[in-house]
Amino acid sequence: VKAALAGNVFKLLVAVGDRVQSGQAVLVLEAMKMETDISAPRDGTVTAIDVAVGDSVSVGDVLLSIG
């Protein structure tokens, strides 16, 4: 899952090993005082989380992996 916009990681909603469904919110990015949900693009299991709360991300940065 890649960042669709630049901002800061505000909240992680899943952990490694969690099953997710397509469209499910997996984390929240904060940009310009607005919170934006980032959703899973497909069903699967979270295999890695590459960011932590408070991290700054740019468009296209990998946030987490779904296997």
ZIHU-V832230 format. One record per helix or strand of 3 or more residues. SS is the DSSP state (~ for helix, > for strand). FROM is the first residue (numbers start at 1). TO is the last residue. If there is no record, write none. Layout:
# ZIHU-V832230
{{SS	FROM	TO} {SS	FROM	TO}}
This chain:
# ZIHU-V832230
{{>	7	12} {>	25	31} {>	34	39} {>	44	49} {>	64	66}}
